[in-house]
Amino acid sequence: MTASLRLGPLLRHAGPTTATVWVETDSPCTVRIRVDGAVTAASETFTVHGHHYAVCEITGLPEGAALPYEVFLGEDRVWPEPDSPFPPSVLRTTAPDGPTRLLYGSCRRPTGDTPEGVVRYGPDMLRATARRLAREEVDGNLVLLLIGDQVYADELEEPMRSFLASERGPDAAGGAPGDEVVHYGEYAELYRQAWTDPPVRWLLSTVPTLMIFDDHDIRDDWNTSEAWRGAMDGRPWWRRRITSGLGAYWVYQHLGNLSADARSKDPLWARVRDARGDAADAVDGFARLAHDEPSSYRWSHRYDVGSVRVLMADTRCSRALGEDAVHEGSRSILGAEGHEWLDENLAGGPDHVVVASTVPVMLPSAVHHLEAWNEAVCAGAWGEWPRPLGERLRQAMDLEHWGAFQYSMRRLGDAVGAAARGERGPAPATVLFLSGDVHFSYAAPVRHRHVAGGGTRITQLVSSPLCNQLSAGTRRIVRLTASRAVHVVGRALTWLARVPGIDLSWKLDGKTYAGNTIGEVVFEGREAEALWYHASEGGIDALPGVQRRMRV
């Protein structure tokens, strides 16, 4: 039987002379990549839970090139698709001395820009970006960062709910709700539905893309606290769900983040690639261990492009969730190993250092103080009786960003300060934090108490969502959190809970924006400019325009 392409191709990690192409097929086969008419890579598929994949590493490419490519399964060409309205997909290699553009965003519902979808969720900015780039000449290095909630595994659209209803027997999910995925095959279908929309499929085939998960890739509020985790572990279907979610994430998102060298050192890759038959047991065992012992695997990854160092930080799976106030660091957003990795890589040398953290580091100050106060109360700052109330408030209000991990804020402040003072090599021109998650966009210039002005510029940039706009009522709440009055209340609460100060301070630059956006940062030399794109009107032909721009 002739194999066909089920998902992809996705252009993933790209270097100066290399490019990575990921595909999913409907049966085992040999996947060949032909670049400019010559076959330059061939890979056999591997199998996980009955699904078949290939990761093709193309080497020996010229620097800074954009070369059209084709995908063959066996002898059959399956990409580009006949009569595609989009330009040929290209393999983009990086130019070490070239300017760099980073596109970034999070939180996307796959609506296809239907009239109903636009009314409910707003225009799909990933689709709009595909239409924009199909019309533009792209110069320099272009990379897309998808920083969380690439899929919503716990809040399903109708096509996915219909799939679950048709696939599950009456007890197949072990009592899980009908609007959440549980099994690996269900995750596979979730990714297929998210990434086969034609404009998005073309975009992912032609722009190198790096990814990192946030909570909805697994489940809302994933690893909010030790209490949350304990409650989920008590649900009969959760063990299967977390195993499936982490295993599918490794296959669909994480493998392509890695260079060929990093992939060769991955403890799971060789077992999966060389497995005889289905590697499901190996992937499931790995995923269970990653959940049970977060320090057993590092999901964070580094990418150097042009003069920019990109650090994609795992702020979800690796969290340390203890509430032991005596042992500092027992509760941290990165875990001990994650902080060590960030300390090692948040260093001087590059002109620009970008930390992609799915949850913002610098929230509107009122929310930051509320989260810091809540963490202190949950840890016993006001005695034992308020702790359960604090925990309920934490989960009800999603108080689980960096502000709720004050040890991590202090440790991050130390790392940023050392890099900006030139203690870890030549100081970068900028340290930028790119984030999503919160469903509104803003910029926040940051000051460090121990860094003189006029040196390294530190800024938090948030762009969210790609396609999941806030309701009108929630937008009013967002505006309220940025008010002076709420800020004063937040400061008073942290003072009453005796929360220590930190070395970082910030203030929002302008107002927050609650519509769907995709962010872009353009780097040239030691200069950087941030832009936010939006689509004022939805629909299948909507093109994005610049909603805001600023020097950073």
MIKEMI-758680 format. One record per residue (C-alpha): x negated, z negated, y negated. Coordinates in nm, 3 decimals. Layout:
[mikol [X, Z, Y]]
...
# end
This chain:
[mikol [0.000, 0.000, 0.000]]
[mikol [-0.131, 0.090, -0.347]]
[mikol [-0.191, -0.208, -0.574]]
[mikol [-0.040, -0.225, -0.920]]
[mikol [-0.122, -0.422, -1.233]]
[mikol [0.095, -0.734, -1.266]]
[mikol [-0.064, -0.879, -1.580]]
[mikol [-0.342, -0.778, -1.813]]
[mikol [-0.593, -0.648, -1.878]]
[mikol [-0.704, -0.934, -2.102]]
[mikol [-1.029, -0.896, -2.293]]
[mikol [-1.181, -1.242, -2.288]]
[mikol [-1.536, -1.370, -2.350]]
[mikol [-1.753, -1.112, -2.529]]
[mikol [-2.122, -1.133, -2.610]]
[mikol [-2.368, -0.900, -2.785]]
[mikol [-2.401, -0.680, -2.474]]
[mikol [-2.129, -0.810, -2.241]]
[mikol [-1.752, -0.821, -2.216]]
[mikol [-1.514, -0.989, -1.970]]
[mikol [-1.189, -0.834, -1.849]]
[mikol [-0.932, -1.043, -1.658]]
[mikol [-0.645, -0.893, -1.457]]
[mikol [-0.374, -0.998, -1.214]]
[mikol [-0.264, -0.749, -0.946]]
[mikol [0.024, -0.752, -0.699]]
[mikol [-0.200, -0.714, -0.390]]
[mikol [-0.569, -0.741, -0.296]]
[mikol [-0.783, -0.452, -0.419]]
[mikol [-1.101, -0.348, -0.595]]
[mikol [-1.077, -0.352, -0.973]]
[mikol [-1.296, -0.103, -1.159]]
[mikol [-1.362, -0.083, -1.531]]
[mikol [-1.462, 0.255, -1.673]]
[mikol [-1.617, 0.253, -2.020]]
[mikol [-1.654, 0.579, -2.209]]
[mikol [-1.600, 0.771, -1.887]]
[mikol [-1.852, 0.582, -1.671]]
[mikol [-1.766, 0.314, -1.412]]
[mikol [-1.967, 0.011, -1.521]]
[mikol [-1.811, -0.279, -1.329]]
[mikol [-1.626, -0.336, -1.005]]
[mikol [-1.483, -0.664, -0.872]]
[mikol [-1.288, -0.761, -0.564]]
[mikol [-0.976, -0.967, -0.628]]
[mikol [-0.948, -1.329, -0.523]]
[mikol [-0.626, -1.501, -0.420]]
[mikol [-0.462, -1.829, -0.529]]
[mikol [-0.117, -1.924, -0.396]]
[mikol [-0.048, -1.563, -0.300]]
[mikol [-0.142, -1.423, -0.643]]
[mikol [-0.437, -1.188, -0.684]]
[mikol [-0.686, -1.181, -0.971]]
[mikol [-1.015, -1.029, -1.079]]
[mikol [-1.266, -1.123, -1.346]]
[mikol [-1.481, -0.822, -1.432]]
[mikol [-1.804, -0.875, -1.624]]
[mikol [-1.930, -0.560, -1.796]]
[mikol [-2.298, -0.571, -1.894]]
[mikol [-2.550, -0.345, -2.064]]
[mikol [-2.322, -0.258, -2.355]]
[mikol [-2.455, -0.184, -2.708]]
[mikol [-2.432, -0.458, -2.968]]
[mikol [-2.147, -0.455, -3.214]]
[mikol [-1.961, -0.178, -3.034]]
[mikol [-1.594, -0.100, -2.975]]
[mikol [-1.581, 0.122, -2.666]]
[mikol [-1.258, 0.253, -2.510]]
[mikol [-1.210, 0.149, -2.149]]
[mikol [-0.985, 0.217, -1.852]]
[mikol [-0.881, 0.000, -1.559]]
[mikol [-0.861, 0.135, -1.204]]
[mikol [-0.720, -0.038, -0.898]]
[mikol [-0.891, 0.137, -0.613]]
[mikol [-0.882, 0.502, -0.719]]
[mikol [-0.569, 0.474, -0.934]]
[mikol [-0.589, 0.441, -1.310]]
[mikol [-0.344, 0.174, -1.428]]
[mikol [-0.456, 0.121, -1.788]]
[mikol [-0.400, 0.246, -2.054]]
[mikol [-0.038, 0.307, -1.973]]
[mikol [0.092, 0.664, -2.015]]
[mikol [0.259, 0.738, -2.350]]
[mikol [0.150, 0.406, -2.502]]
[mikol [0.225, 0.393, -2.877]]
[mikol [-0.091, 0.186, -2.931]]
[mikol [-0.451, 0.304, -2.976]]
[mikol [-0.683, 0.297, -2.674]]
[mikol [-0.792, -0.053, -2.570]]
[mikol [-1.159, -0.118, -2.646]]
[mikol [-1.431, -0.352, -2.526]]
[mikol [-1.567, -0.526, -2.834]]
[mikol [-1.918, -0.665, -2.825]]
[mikol [-2.050, -0.894, -3.095]]
[mikol [-2.308, -0.816, -3.363]]
[mikol [-2.540, -1.113, -3.418]]
[mikol [-2.587, -1.026, -3.786]]
[mikol [-2.238, -0.895, -3.854]]
[mikol [-1.951, -1.053, -4.048]]
[mikol [-1.704, -1.245, -3.833]]
[mikol [-1.325, -1.280, -3.843]]
[mikol [-1.147, -1.553, -3.648]]
[mikol [-0.773, -1.521, -3.599]]
[mikol [-0.608, -1.842, -3.481]]
[mikol [-0.267, -1.989, -3.407]]
[mikol [-0.060, -2.187, -3.161]]
[mikol [0.293, -2.256, -3.039]]
[mikol [0.455, -1.928, -2.935]]
[mikol [0.794, -1.857, -2.782]]
[mikol [0.812, -1.507, -2.628]]
[mikol [1.129, -1.369, -2.792]]
[mikol [1.044, -0.999, -2.818]]
[mikol [1.159, -1.021, -3.182]]
[mikol [1.519, -0.976, -3.073]]
[mikol [1.774, -1.052, -3.346]]
[mikol [1.874, -1.372, -3.165]]
[mikol [1.511, -1.473, -3.119]]
[mikol [1.425, -1.414, -3.485]]
[mikol [1.720, -1.625, -3.599]]
[mikol [1.625, -1.912, -3.369]]
[mikol [1.244, -1.905, -3.373]]
[mikol [1.145, -1.671, -3.657]]
[mikol [0.926, -1.357, -3.643]]
[mikol [0.664, -1.345, -3.367]]
[mikol [0.332, -1.342, -3.551]]
[mikol [0.134, -1.239, -3.243]]
[mikol [0.346, -0.923, -3.213]]
[mikol [0.320, -0.865, -3.589]]
[mikol [-0.059, -0.902, -3.571]]
[mikol [-0.073, -0.642, -3.295]]
[mikol [0.114, -0.397, -3.518]]
[mikol [-0.119, -0.476, -3.809]]
[mikol [-0.440, -0.432, -3.611]]
[mikol [-0.312, -0.108, -3.454]]
[mikol [-0.314, 0.035, -3.808]]
[mikol [-0.645, -0.112, -3.931]]
[mikol [-1.008, -0.026, -3.889]]
[mikol [-1.181, -0.338, -3.756]]
[mikol [-1.534, -0.399, -3.882]]
[mikol [-1.767, -0.672, -3.761]]
[mikol [-1.684, -0.938, -3.506]]
[mikol [-1.316, -1.004, -3.442]]
[mikol [-1.206, -1.291, -3.213]]
[mikol [-0.863, -1.440, -3.145]]
[mikol [-0.836, -1.816, -3.083]]
[mikol [-0.516, -1.928, -2.910]]
[mikol [-0.528, -2.303, -2.962]]
[mikol [-0.244, -2.449, -2.766]]
[mikol [0.106, -2.398, -2.630]]
[mikol [0.036, -2.047, -2.507]]
[mikol [0.330, -2.116, -2.275]]
[mikol [0.612, -2.371, -2.285]]
[mikol [0.630, -2.508, -1.932]]
[mikol [0.893, -2.768, -2.018]]
[mikol [1.123, -2.585, -2.261]]
[mikol [1.216, -2.257, -2.097]]
[mikol [1.384, -1.946, -2.232]]
[mikol [1.670, -1.784, -2.044]]
[mikol [1.462, -1.530, -1.843]]
[mikol [1.252, -1.812, -1.701]]
[mikol [1.553, -2.034, -1.627]]
[mikol [1.710, -1.741, -1.441]]
[mikol [1.390, -1.695, -1.242]]
[mikol [1.391, -2.062, -1.136]]
[mikol [1.757, -2.044, -1.036]]
[mikol [1.693, -1.740, -0.817]]
[mikol [1.370, -1.866, -0.660]]
[mikol [1.439, -2.233, -0.583]]
[mikol [1.630, -2.379, -0.297]]
[mikol [1.846, -2.684, -0.367]]
[mikol [1.559, -2.929, -0.310]]
[mikol [1.260, -2.702, -0.372]]
[mikol [1.146, -2.878, -0.689]]
[mikol [1.174, -3.233, -0.561]]
[mikol [1.439, -3.330, -0.814]]
[mikol [1.270, -3.175, -1.119]]
[mikol [1.499, -3.061, -1.400]]
[mikol [1.602, -2.699, -1.383]]
[mikol [1.445, -2.612, -1.717]]
[mikol [1.087, -2.708, -1.625]]
[mikol [0.837, -2.533, -1.401]]
[mikol [0.681, -2.725, -1.111]]
[mikol [0.511, -2.488, -0.867]]
[mikol [0.213, -2.259, -0.913]]
[mikol [0.421, -1.945, -0.861]]
[mikol [0.655, -2.058, -1.136]]
[mikol [0.361, -2.095, -1.372]]
[mikol [0.245, -1.746, -1.272]]
[mikol [0.584, -1.606, -1.374]]
[mikol [0.576, -1.805, -1.698]]
[mikol [0.244, -1.645, -1.795]]
[mikol [0.370, -1.301, -1.692]]
[mikol [0.673, -1.331, -1.917]]
[mikol [0.460, -1.456, -2.208]]
[mikol [0.194, -1.183, -2.193]]
[mikol [0.364, -0.861, -2.076]]
[mikol [0.548, -0.788, -2.401]]
[mikol [0.391, -0.447, -2.497]]
[mikol [0.246, -0.535, -2.841]]
[mikol [0.105, -0.867, -2.717]]
[mikol [-0.029, -0.705, -2.401]]
[mikol [-0.213, -0.444, -2.607]]
[mikol [-0.347, -0.706, -2.850]]
[mikol [-0.486, -0.920, -2.567]]
[mikol [-0.641, -0.611, -2.407]]
[mikol [-0.842, -0.516, -2.714]]
[mikol [-0.938, -0.836, -2.904]]
[mikol [-1.172, -1.091, -2.740]]
[mikol [-0.963, -1.404, -2.692]]
[mikol [-1.054, -1.769, -2.634]]
[mikol [-0.794, -2.028, -2.535]]
[mikol [-0.746, -2.402, -2.500]]
[mikol [-0.438, -2.594, -2.387]]
[mikol [-0.214, -2.833, -2.573]]
[mikol [0.073, -3.040, -2.439]]
[mikol [0.342, -2.777, -2.373]]
[mikol [0.105, -2.577, -2.154]]
[mikol [0.156, -2.873, -1.920]]
[mikol [0.439, -3.090, -2.064]]
[mikol [0.549, -3.224, -2.402]]
[mikol [0.341, -3.525, -2.515]]
[mikol [0.101, -3.481, -2.222]]
[mikol [-0.134, -3.783, -2.212]]
[mikol [0.012, -3.944, -2.522]]
[mikol [-0.076, -4.290, -2.391]]
[mikol [-0.150, -4.492, -2.081]]
[mikol [0.216, -4.594, -2.065]]
[mikol [0.333, -4.232, -2.086]]
[mikol [0.097, -4.131, -1.808]]
[mikol [0.209, -4.418, -1.587]]
[mikol [0.574, -4.329, -1.633]]
[mikol [0.511, -3.964, -1.543]]
[mikol [0.308, -4.056, -1.235]]
[mikol [0.618, -4.237, -1.109]]
[mikol [0.828, -3.920, -1.103]]
[mikol [0.838, -3.761, -0.756]]
[mikol [0.777, -3.405, -0.879]]
[mikol [0.504, -3.481, -1.133]]
[mikol [0.214, -3.472, -0.887]]
[mikol [0.298, -3.115, -0.791]]
[mikol [0.361, -3.022, -1.152]]
[mikol [0.027, -3.145, -1.292]]
[mikol [-0.158, -2.989, -0.998]]
[mikol [0.012, -2.654, -1.054]]
[mikol [-0.027, -2.666, -1.431]]
[mikol [-0.399, -2.743, -1.434]]
[mikol [-0.472, -2.500, -1.151]]
[mikol [-0.282, -2.219, -1.324]]
[mikol [-0.451, -2.300, -1.655]]
[mikol [-0.794, -2.271, -1.492]]
[mikol [-0.705, -1.930, -1.349]]
[mikol [-0.505, -1.778, -1.636]]
[mikol [-0.677, -1.926, -1.940]]
[mikol [-1.001, -2.110, -1.871]]
[mikol [-1.190, -1.866, -1.647]]
[mikol [-1.195, -1.603, -1.919]]
[mikol [-1.332, -1.848, -2.176]]
[mikol [-1.662, -1.864, -1.990]]
[mikol [-1.962, -1.638, -2.013]]
[mikol [-2.092, -1.496, -1.686]]
[mikol [-2.368, -1.759, -1.685]]
[mikol [-2.128, -2.047, -1.751]]
[mikol [-1.887, -1.916, -1.488]]
[mikol [-2.165, -1.900, -1.230]]
[mikol [-2.227, -2.272, -1.287]]
[mikol [-1.860, -2.368, -1.264]]
[mikol [-1.814, -2.592, -0.957]]
[mikol [-1.491, -2.419, -0.853]]
[mikol [-1.567, -2.055, -0.926]]
[mikol [-1.797, -1.983, -0.630]]
[mikol [-1.551, -2.148, -0.387]]
[mikol [-1.263, -1.937, -0.518]]
[mikol [-1.454, -1.610, -0.549]]
[mikol [-1.604, -1.634, -0.200]]
[mikol [-1.300, -1.776, -0.023]]
[mikol [-1.183, -1.598, 0.288]]
[mikol [-0.814, -1.573, 0.230]]
[mikol [-0.616, -1.784, -0.012]]
[mikol [-0.812, -2.036, -0.227]]
[mikol [-0.503, -2.246, -0.303]]
[mikol [-0.639, -2.561, -0.138]]
[mikol [-0.961, -2.546, -0.339]]
[mikol [-0.777, -2.495, -0.668]]
[mikol [-0.521, -2.767, -0.594]]
[mikol [-0.789, -3.017, -0.496]]
[mikol [-0.984, -2.941, -0.812]]
[mikol [-0.672, -2.978, -1.030]]
[mikol [-0.574, -3.312, -0.874]]
[mikol [-0.923, -3.448, -0.936]]
[mikol [-0.923, -3.322, -1.295]]
[mikol [-0.602, -3.517, -1.353]]
[mikol [-0.705, -3.832, -1.167]]
[mikol [-1.059, -3.840, -1.308]]
[mikol [-1.063, -3.659, -1.644]]
[mikol [-1.441, -3.692, -1.670]]
[mikol [-1.483, -3.481, -1.353]]
[mikol [-1.454, -3.152, -1.543]]
[mikol [-1.521, -3.030, -1.897]]
[mikol [-1.255, -2.799, -2.038]]
[mikol [-1.419, -2.781, -2.383]]
[mikol [-1.632, -2.474, -2.439]]
[mikol [-1.865, -2.327, -2.700]]
[mikol [-1.880, -1.972, -2.832]]
[mikol [-2.146, -1.841, -3.071]]
[mikol [-2.047, -1.525, -3.259]]
[mikol [-2.247, -1.384, -3.547]]
[mikol [-2.350, -1.675, -3.768]]
[mikol [-2.056, -1.888, -3.650]]
[mikol [-2.047, -2.153, -3.378]]
[mikol [-1.699, -2.208, -3.234]]
[mikol [-1.632, -2.533, -3.046]]
[mikol [-1.304, -2.522, -2.851]]
[mikol [-1.236, -2.892, -2.794]]
[mikol [-1.017, -3.035, -2.518]]
[mikol [-0.809, -3.303, -2.687]]
[mikol [-0.557, -3.338, -2.401]]
[mikol [-0.686, -3.362, -2.045]]
[mikol [-1.003, -3.559, -2.117]]
[mikol [-0.839, -3.836, -2.322]]
[mikol [-0.933, -4.194, -2.244]]
[mikol [-0.608, -4.388, -2.271]]
[mikol [-0.699, -4.753, -2.230]]
[mikol [-0.581, -5.010, -2.485]]
[mikol [-0.875, -5.247, -2.443]]
[mikol [-0.961, -5.337, -2.800]]
[mikol [-1.265, -5.533, -2.682]]
[mikol [-1.437, -5.226, -2.539]]
[mikol [-1.466, -4.974, -2.821]]
[mikol [-1.405, -4.623, -2.697]]
[mikol [-1.172, -4.728, -2.417]]
[mikol [-0.914, -4.518, -2.602]]
[mikol [-1.042, -4.185, -2.737]]
[mikol [-0.902, -3.837, -2.782]]
[mikol [-1.203, -3.663, -2.622]]
[mikol [-1.318, -3.918, -2.366]]
[mikol [-1.679, -4.031, -2.346]]
[mikol [-1.810, -3.702, -2.206]]
[mikol [-1.612, -3.503, -2.461]]
[mikol [-1.766, -3.693, -2.748]]
[mikol [-2.112, -3.642, -2.605]]
[mikol [-2.046, -3.268, -2.579]]
[mikol [-1.922, -3.254, -2.938]]
[mikol [-2.218, -3.459, -3.063]]
[mikol [-2.455, -3.219, -2.891]]
[mikol [-2.294, -2.902, -3.027]]
[mikol [-2.176, -3.009, -3.374]]
[mikol [-2.522, -2.950, -3.509]]
[mikol [-2.712, -2.754, -3.771]]
[mikol [-2.852, -2.406, -3.730]]
[mikol [-2.550, -2.175, -3.756]]
[mikol [-2.420, -2.094, -4.103]]
[mikol [-2.077, -2.217, -4.001]]
[mikol [-1.949, -2.462, -3.741]]
[mikol [-1.584, -2.434, -3.638]]
[mikol [-1.413, -2.704, -3.434]]
[mikol [-1.089, -2.577, -3.282]]
[mikol [-0.881, -2.886, -3.212]]
[mikol [-0.526, -2.812, -3.104]]
[mikol [-0.396, -3.124, -3.278]]
[mikol [-0.504, -3.158, -3.643]]
[mikol [-0.783, -3.399, -3.722]]
[mikol [-0.668, -3.445, -4.082]]
[mikol [-0.291, -3.483, -4.103]]
[mikol [-0.098, -3.552, -4.422]]
[mikol [-0.233, -3.894, -4.513]]
[mikol [0.096, -4.079, -4.466]]
[mikol [0.120, -3.960, -4.105]]
[mikol [-0.246, -4.040, -4.042]]
[mikol [-0.199, -4.399, -4.163]]
[mikol [0.121, -4.437, -3.959]]
[mikol [-0.062, -4.327, -3.645]]
[mikol [-0.357, -4.558, -3.712]]
[mikol [-0.121, -4.851, -3.771]]
[mikol [0.075, -4.772, -3.456]]
[mikol [-0.240, -4.759, -3.242]]
[mikol [-0.344, -5.100, -3.375]]
[mikol [-0.001, -5.250, -3.304]]
[mikol [0.001, -5.106, -2.950]]
[mikol [-0.341, -5.263, -2.897]]
[mikol [-0.213, -5.608, -3.003]]
[mikol [-0.310, -5.630, -3.369]]
[mikol [0.021, -5.806, -3.442]]
[mikol [0.037, -6.000, -3.117]]
[mikol [0.198, -5.927, -2.782]]
[mikol [0.568, -5.898, -2.860]]
[mikol [0.545, -5.590, -3.092]]
[mikol [0.337, -5.390, -2.842]]
[mikol [0.630, -5.248, -2.638]]
[mikol [0.811, -5.159, -2.960]]
[mikol [0.498, -4.985, -3.084]]
[mikol [0.473, -4.787, -2.764]]
[mikol [0.834, -4.672, -2.786]]
[mikol [0.774, -4.565, -3.145]]
[mikol [0.456, -4.382, -3.046]]
[mikol [0.635, -4.174, -2.785]]
[mikol [0.951, -4.118, -2.989]]
[mikol [0.760, -3.994, -3.296]]
[mikol [0.471, -3.816, -3.117]]
[mikol [0.209, -4.041, -3.277]]
[mikol [-0.080, -3.904, -3.073]]
[mikol [-0.303, -3.696, -3.297]]
[mikol [-0.656, -3.787, -3.406]]
[mikol [-0.517, -4.054, -3.639]]
[mikol [-0.393, -4.240, -3.332]]
[mikol [-0.749, -4.249, -3.192]]
[mikol [-0.943, -4.431, -3.460]]
[mikol [-1.256, -4.470, -3.249]]
[mikol [-1.265, -4.091, -3.221]]
[mikol [-1.217, -4.052, -3.597]]
[mikol [-1.514, -4.278, -3.664]]
[mikol [-1.729, -4.106, -3.406]]
[mikol [-1.636, -3.764, -3.542]]
[mikol [-1.720, -3.882, -3.894]]
[mikol [-2.066, -3.983, -3.775]]
[mikol [-2.124, -3.641, -3.614]]
[mikol [-2.002, -3.443, -3.915]]
[mikol [-2.207, -3.656, -4.152]]
[mikol [-2.526, -3.612, -3.950]]
[mikol [-2.479, -3.233, -3.936]]
[mikol [-2.396, -3.207, -4.307]]
[mikol [-2.701, -3.415, -4.405]]
[mikol [-2.930, -3.185, -4.207]]
[mikol [-3.019, -3.449, -3.948]]
[mikol [-2.938, -3.212, -3.660]]
[mikol [-3.109, -2.899, -3.788]]
[mikol [-3.045, -2.697, -4.105]]
[mikol [-2.711, -2.805, -4.251]]
[mikol [-2.431, -2.550, -4.211]]
[mikol [-2.253, -2.408, -4.513]]
[mikol [-1.917, -2.514, -4.370]]
[mikol [-1.769, -2.734, -4.103]]
[mikol [-1.413, -2.617, -4.046]]
[mikol [-1.144, -2.772, -3.829]]
[mikol [-0.890, -2.513, -3.706]]
[mikol [-0.570, -2.660, -3.566]]
[mikol [-0.207, -2.591, -3.483]]
[mikol [0.056, -2.801, -3.300]]
[mikol [0.251, -2.945, -3.592]]
[mikol [0.463, -2.636, -3.675]]
[mikol [0.360, -2.620, -4.040]]
[mikol [0.050, -2.486, -4.211]]
[mikol [-0.182, -2.628, -4.476]]
[mikol [-0.538, -2.675, -4.594]]
[mikol [-0.711, -3.006, -4.661]]
[mikol [-1.060, -3.020, -4.818]]
[mikol [-1.249, -3.319, -4.678]]
[mikol [-1.506, -3.553, -4.832]]
[mikol [-1.757, -3.756, -4.636]]
[mikol [-1.853, -4.092, -4.783]]
[mikol [-2.221, -4.042, -4.699]]
[mikol [-2.262, -3.673, -4.781]]
[mikol [-2.346, -3.563, -5.134]]
[mikol [-2.126, -3.307, -5.302]]
[mikol [-2.244, -2.948, -5.332]]
[mikol [-2.368, -2.926, -4.972]]
[mikol [-2.176, -2.858, -4.655]]
[mikol [-1.810, -2.785, -4.725]]
[mikol [-1.572, -2.959, -4.482]]
[mikol [-1.212, -2.839, -4.451]]
[mikol [-0.914, -2.879, -4.220]]
[mikol [-0.718, -2.555, -4.176]]
[mikol [-0.386, -2.560, -3.989]]
[mikol [-0.181, -2.256, -3.888]]
[mikol [0.126, -2.317, -3.676]]
[mikol [0.351, -2.191, -3.525]]
[mikol [0.306, -1.832, -3.411]]
[mikol [0.672, -1.819, -3.310]]
[mikol [0.865, -2.148, -3.308]]
[mikol [0.971, -2.233, -3.662]]
[mikol [1.101, -2.574, -3.763]]
[mikol [1.465, -2.642, -3.835]]
[mikol [1.570, -2.696, -4.196]]
[mikol [1.613, -3.071, -4.137]]
[mikol [1.267, -3.110, -3.988]]
[mikol [1.117, -2.916, -4.279]]
[mikol [1.259, -3.174, -4.518]]
[mikol [1.093, -3.450, -4.315]]
[mikol [0.760, -3.266, -4.328]]
[mikol [0.781, -3.244, -4.709]]
[mikol [0.860, -3.615, -4.723]]
[mikol [0.547, -3.706, -4.524]]
[mikol [0.333, -3.543, -4.794]]
[mikol [0.492, -3.751, -5.071]]
[mikol [0.306, -4.017, -5.269]]
[mikol [0.560, -4.289, -5.182]]
[mikol [0.522, -4.245, -4.806]]
[mikol [0.144, -4.234, -4.847]]
[mikol [0.151, -4.577, -5.016]]
[mikol [0.364, -4.721, -4.736]]
[mikol [0.123, -4.583, -4.476]]
[mikol [-0.179, -4.734, -4.651]]
[mikol [-0.007, -5.069, -4.670]]
[mikol [0.070, -5.067, -4.296]]
[mikol [-0.293, -4.994, -4.201]]
[mikol [-0.409, -5.273, -4.433]]
[mikol [-0.164, -5.518, -4.275]]
[mikol [-0.285, -5.418, -3.926]]
[mikol [-0.651, -5.454, -4.038]]
[mikol [-0.742, -5.098, -3.939]]
[mikol [-1.106, -5.037, -4.040]]
[mikol [-1.176, -4.757, -4.287]]
[mikol [-1.343, -4.430, -4.190]]
[mikol [-1.603, -4.213, -4.362]]
[mikol [-1.374, -3.911, -4.404]]
[mikol [-1.114, -3.871, -4.679]]
[mikol [-0.897, -3.573, -4.766]]
[mikol [-0.604, -3.448, -4.967]]
[mikol [-0.379, -3.152, -4.899]]
[mikol [-0.459, -2.849, -5.113]]
[mikol [-0.117, -2.734, -5.227]]
[mikol [0.207, -2.759, -5.035]]
[mikol [0.266, -2.729, -4.663]]
[mikol [0.427, -2.407, -4.536]]
[mikol [0.683, -2.435, -4.254]]
[mikol [0.731, -2.069, -4.158]]
[mikol [0.563, -1.887, -3.869]]
[mikol [0.202, -1.797, -3.950]]
[mikol [-0.122, -1.676, -3.800]]
[mikol [-0.442, -1.792, -3.967]]
[mikol [-0.759, -1.598, -4.029]]
[mikol [-1.103, -1.707, -4.147]]
[mikol [-1.349, -1.442, -4.265]]
[mikol [-1.718, -1.533, -4.260]]
[mikol [-1.988, -1.334, -4.435]]
[mikol [-2.329, -1.486, -4.489]]
[mikol [-2.270, -1.847, -4.595]]
[mikol [-1.934, -1.771, -4.754]]
[mikol [-1.596, -1.816, -4.589]]
[mikol [-1.239, -1.729, -4.687]]
[mikol [-0.920, -1.854, -4.521]]
[mikol [-0.599, -1.652, -4.508]]
[mikol [-0.253, -1.721, -4.370]]
[mikol [-0.031, -1.428, -4.270]]
[mikol [0.344, -1.439, -4.237]]
[mikol [0.627, -1.189, -4.197]]
[mikol [0.892, -1.229, -4.462]]
[mikol [1.138, -1.039, -4.245]]
[mikol [1.168, -1.033, -3.867]]
[mikol [1.237, -0.747, -3.634]]
[mikol [1.050, -0.519, -3.399]]
[mikol [0.872, -0.333, -3.683]]
[mikol [0.786, -0.627, -3.911]]
[mikol [0.431, -0.625, -4.048]]
[mikol [0.256, -0.940, -4.169]]
[mikol [0.146, -0.997, -4.525]]
[mikol [-0.086, -1.256, -4.673]]
[mikol [0.109, -1.572, -4.752]]
[mikol [-0.196, -1.754, -4.894]]
[mikol [-0.573, -1.722, -4.926]]
[mikol [-0.845, -1.959, -5.039]]
[mikol [-1.221, -1.995, -5.043]]
[mikol [-1.348, -2.268, -4.812]]
# end
